[in-house]
Amino acid sequence: MLNLGIIGFGGMASSHVKDLENYERLHVKGVFDVDAKRCAVAQEKGLKAYASQEALFSDPSIDIILVATTNEVHKELSIEAMKAGKHVICEKPVTLNSQELLEIMEASKKYGKVFTINQNRRTNKDFVLMKRNVEQGLLGDVYVIESRVEGSRGMPTGWRTIKALGGGMMLDWGVHLIDQLMYMMDEKVVSVYCKMYHIQYDEVDDNFRLIMTFESGVTAHVEVSTNNYITHPRWYVLGKQGTLQIDDWDCDGKIVRCIDTENIWEDEIVYTKAGPTKVMAPRNANSTETLVLSEPLDVVDDLTVVYDGLIDAIEGKAALKITPEQAMRVMKVMEAAFVSHESNSVLNVNI
Ligand SMILES: NC(=O)c1ccc[n+]([C@@H]2O[C@H](COP(=O)([O-])OP(=O)(O)OC[C@H]3O[C@@H](n4cnc5c(N)ncnc54)[C@H](O)[C@@H]3O)[C@@H](O)[C@H]2O)c1
């Protein structure tokens, strides 16, 4: 069994500890946090609290370091940990920009250590449900994927509202939604347009709307909002033969598919409450079928999946699943999104 040491013992680090409680491949040994109160919380949970970063990184019994601090120190701490001979799992967003990630990638090569990123939302059940149905061809050729995460409570105070600490919703949630789409699509992104909003905070984006176009022409609409009192569905996907909607993280949803091959139009115009129309006339109910979607119970969605990928790579059993190269592409899309917003233009990219 390998030993894990944690630097930065806040909310997310506690979530790692919880998921690793009964995990047989890794033992959580101890933590270091610059905040003494957080070290005390770790001790209450039966973990060792190291006196300093150096004390944690120089413990020879520790094999892997989890970097779960605020984002502005991810680069520095990841490199220091690898220099000290540890493999590293770093929380998302991996860094503040692509240059910082490049430095981590160079350090990983130089010190011969495995570096992965906690892009844990690839196993979220709503995402897996959408991906499976699209890949089974139930919608025909897909041309639009809309992915949204929306809250109405604004952003929590603290580092998420401070630019220099890596705040803002693009780096916080955008990184997950973009990673899911790039993991699924296996295609280059060729254009990016983004509009960001500052509803509550001037310093960071607290809402954004992003359109990414993939090489095949598929467009992804990605939206993260913090003040939507009425929400859209989590997923809305258009294919040539059908439409998929998944309402929420509970995975309630449906696919409506066209089974009318002849598609015969009435000659007469149809009168609706909004006036006469032919194009928008309601469909005959018998011309579609509805498939009800529900939570995929076979999917394991906890952090042990990410750790399995890391430990398999460390032990040489399999190639690393969440790679710095993948994180680099996501980072470049986010960087393009900021430039697009600032210049109010569509950027042609090759990512
Ligand atoms: N993967 C996910 O689903 C997910 C969810 C939430 C947060 N996160 C990520 O986890 C990280 C932490 O977020 P959080 O919500 O736990 O924040 P948090 O504020 O609760 O915790 C951060 C902790 O890091 C400590 N810290 C800061 N600089 C340090 C340093 N140099 N050395 C040691 N400790 C230091 C702080 O004192 C604090 O206790 C962020 O990168 C965030 O984006 C990921």
Ligand as a Chemical Component Dictionary entry (heavy atoms), coordinates in Angstrom:
data_LIG
# 
_chem_comp.id                   LIG 
_chem_comp.type                 NON-POLYMER 
_chem_comp.pdbx_formal_charge   0 
_chem_comp.three_letter_code    LIG 
# 
loop_
_chem_comp_atom.comp_id 
_chem_comp_atom.atom_id 
_chem_comp_atom.alt_atom_id 
_chem_comp_atom.type_symbol 
_chem_comp_atom.charge 
_chem_comp_atom.model_Cartn_x 
_chem_comp_atom.model_Cartn_y 
_chem_comp_atom.model_Cartn_z 
_chem_comp_atom.pdbx_ordinal 
LIG N1  N1  N 0  -12.236 18.443 -8.091 1  
LIG C1  C1  C 0  -13.271 19.043 -7.528 2  
LIG O1  O1  O 0  -14.408 18.645 -7.716 3  
LIG C2  C2  C 0  -13.019 20.224 -6.625 4  
LIG C3  C3  C 0  -14.042 20.738 -5.803 5  
LIG C4  C4  C 0  -13.738 21.818 -4.959 6  
LIG C5  C5  C 0  -12.464 22.373 -4.973 7  
LIG N2  N2  N 1  -11.503 21.853 -5.804 8  
LIG C6  C6  C 0  -10.148 22.428 -5.843 9  
LIG O2  O2  O 0  -9.476  22.108 -4.625 10 
LIG C7  C7  C 0  -8.579  23.159 -4.272 11 
LIG C8  C8  C 0  -8.908  23.647 -2.863 12 
LIG O3  O3  O 0  -10.234 24.101 -2.839 13 
LIG P1  P1  P 0  -11.075 24.127 -1.480 14 
LIG O4  O4  O 0  -12.474 24.363 -1.855 15 
LIG O5  O5  O -1 -10.732 22.940 -0.665 16 
LIG O6  O6  O 0  -10.456 25.449 -0.799 17 
LIG P2  P2  P 0  -10.264 25.727 0.742  18 
LIG O7  O7  O 0  -10.066 27.203 0.850  19 
LIG O8  O8  O 0  -11.329 25.063 1.545  20 
LIG O9  O9  O 0  -8.884  24.989 1.086  21 
LIG C9  C9  C 0  -7.621  25.409 0.640  22 
LIG C10 C10 C 0  -6.623  25.162 1.778  23 
LIG O10 O10 O 0  -5.294  25.365 1.266  24 
LIG C11 C11 C 0  -4.521  25.964 2.315  25 
LIG N3  N3  N 0  -3.331  26.562 1.715  26 
LIG C12 C12 C 0  -3.234  27.629 0.887  27 
LIG N4  N4  N 0  -1.946  27.832 0.512  28 
LIG C13 C13 C 0  -1.219  26.863 1.115  29 
LIG C14 C14 C 0  0.169   26.529 1.106  30 
LIG N5  N5  N 0  1.068   27.247 0.418  31 
LIG N6  N6  N 0  0.571   25.467 1.836  32 
LIG C15 C15 C 0  -0.315  24.747 2.572  33 
LIG N7  N7  N 0  -1.633  25.005 2.616  34 
LIG C16 C16 C 0  -2.088  26.059 1.897  35 
LIG C17 C17 C 0  -5.502  26.945 2.952  36 
LIG O11 O11 O 0  -5.080  27.329 4.243  37 
LIG C18 C18 C 0  -6.793  26.136 2.953  38 
LIG O12 O12 O 0  -6.968  25.408 4.149  39 
LIG C19 C19 C 0  -8.735  24.230 -5.344 40 
LIG O13 O13 O 0  -7.745  24.053 -6.313 41 
LIG C20 C20 C 0  -10.107 23.937 -5.941 42 
LIG O14 O14 O 0  -10.246 24.374 -7.268 43 
LIG C21 C21 C 0  -11.766 20.801 -6.596 44 
# 
loop_
_chem_comp_bond.comp_id 
_chem_comp_bond.atom_id_1 
_chem_comp_bond.atom_id_2 
_chem_comp_bond.value_order 
_chem_comp_bond.pdbx_ordinal 
LIG N1  C1  SING 1  
LIG C1  O1  DOUB 2  
LIG C1  C2  SING 3  
LIG C2  C3  SING 4  
LIG C2  C21 DOUB 5  
LIG C3  C4  DOUB 6  
LIG C4  C5  SING 7  
LIG C5  N2  DOUB 8  
LIG N2  C6  SING 9  
LIG N2  C21 SING 10 
LIG C6  O2  SING 11 
LIG C6  C20 SING 12 
LIG O2  C7  SING 13 
LIG C7  C8  SING 14 
LIG C7  C19 SING 15 
LIG C8  O3  SING 16 
LIG O3  P1  SING 17 
LIG P1  O4  DOUB 18 
LIG P1  O5  SING 19 
LIG P1  O6  SING 20 
LIG O6  P2  SING 21 
LIG P2  O7  DOUB 22 
LIG P2  O8  SING 23 
LIG P2  O9  SING 24 
LIG O9  C9  SING 25 
LIG C9  C10 SING 26 
LIG C10 O10 SING 27 
LIG C10 C18 SING 28 
LIG O10 C11 SING 29 
LIG C11 N3  SING 30 
LIG C11 C17 SING 31 
LIG N3  C12 SING 32 
LIG N3  C16 SING 33 
LIG C12 N4  DOUB 34 
LIG N4  C13 SING 35 
LIG C13 C14 SING 36 
LIG C13 C16 DOUB 37 
LIG C14 N5  SING 38 
LIG C14 N6  DOUB 39 
LIG N6  C15 SING 40 
LIG C15 N7  DOUB 41 
LIG N7  C16 SING 42 
LIG C17 O11 SING 43 
LIG C17 C18 SING 44 
LIG C18 O12 SING 45 
LIG C19 O13 SING 46 
LIG C19 C20 SING 47 
LIG C20 O14 SING 48 
# 
